[in-house]
Amino acid sequence: MKFDFVFQNPTKIYFGKKALDNLTVELKNYGKRILLAYGGGSIKKNGIYDSVVDILKKNNKEIFECNNILPNPALSKMLEGAKIVKDNNIDLILAVGGGSVIDCAKGISVSAYAEGDVFKRYWINHEEVNNKVVPVASILTMVGTGSEMNGGSVISDTVNKIKADCCFSQDVFPKFSILNPEYTFTVPKYQMVSGIFDIMSHLMEQYFSGDDDNTSDYLTEAIFKSLIHSTKIAIQDPKNYEARSNIMWCATMALNGIVCLSKEEDWEVHYIEHQLSAYTNCSHGMGLCAISMPYYRYIYKYGINKFVRFAKEVWNVDDTGKTKDQVALEGIDCLEKFAKECSMVTNIKDLGATPELLPKIADSCILGGGYKKLNRDEVLNILKQCYFD
């Protein structure tokens, strides 16, 4: 382990078919006024909304709502929710949905009592939150982001075409999260596999950094193997409980802080995708998929030993008689083959990008990078490689 670290995750997870039964227990810890945050209405179609509202009413809670939260949550919606919280002295924000809803709930939490331009302060300048924070909890209905057990919040300023992330302190982590894999059964395949590549990308952003013998890397490889195995089953049988539960827990483990310990991390693929979706409003996981293979083919030489390990340990590539370059590239090929077999999108043209947009996306990227620090021209070149399969 290369770097010293302190690890603590305060989120309590209730996992399983009867996980929602624990909502009553948790509600006793909070006041009367609850803001129910959710998306476009799928939770009303599948009955989850009625179940949650029934529990809230039985516990004599006063319910306020912030709905129609989009897959790429908008700053305007977050500020709308923040106003509801402040005007009504909300005691708990209960997010029911996928990662975007939970991300927006965290944004509402820190913004309700903040002064000034909160997006600039917290998402652009990454200032420390010094105002009152409203507790957040979540009921997860779509997996991918891991937002149910971390402090991350990705918000889109649709006016200025900026999609930015912030990793808040543990005060903003969900106090508790309810995970019932059955709630994911009705998620359309497109969204399911998009979320699955999001999980994969989270793992790779943390894995592809450093070459020390790090326990976190062994954990990442195990999660990757479980995810690949369960994904193949879930695509054929979307209501396979074991497969969907494994995918759900893989998503949580991939970004709850456990596999990044003592790691440098990368996140360049995410930073590029954020601006791609700022301009195209594409599905986050599909954007990550379309960018990943060209990106990794460009930077693999700078971390070739880890890419060789990835090929051998995750994809079972036989290195007999092959150079390191051949093995590393074969591993990336395996990743791409898997993505295509799962009907994931592997080019940004299909996500709404145009040749005219590519320079704008490159110009607006917030650059990070692990093995290779990219410049604007390198990002543009990668985007051009992403345009076609």
Buried (B, 14 or more C-beta within 10 A) or exposed (E): EEEEEEEEBEBBBBBBEEBBEBBEEBBEEBEBBBBBBBBBEBBEEBEBBEBBBEBBEEBEBEBBBBBEBBBBBBBEBBBBBBBBBBEEEBBBBBBBBBBBBBBBBBBBBBBBBBEEEBBEBBBBEEBEBEEEBBBBBBBBBBBBBBBBBBBBBBBBBBEEEBBBBBEBEEBBBBBBBBBBBBBBBBBEEBBBBBBBBBBBBBBBBBBBBBEEEBEBBEBBBBBBBBBBEBBBBBBEEBEBEEBBBBBBBBBBBBBBBBBBBBBBBBBBBBBBBBBBBBBBBBBBBBBBBBBBBBBBBBBBBBBBEBBBBBBBBBBEBEBEEBEBEBBBBBBBBBBBEBBEEBEBBBBBBBBBBEEEBBEEBBEBBBBBBBBBEBEEEBBBBBBBBBBEE
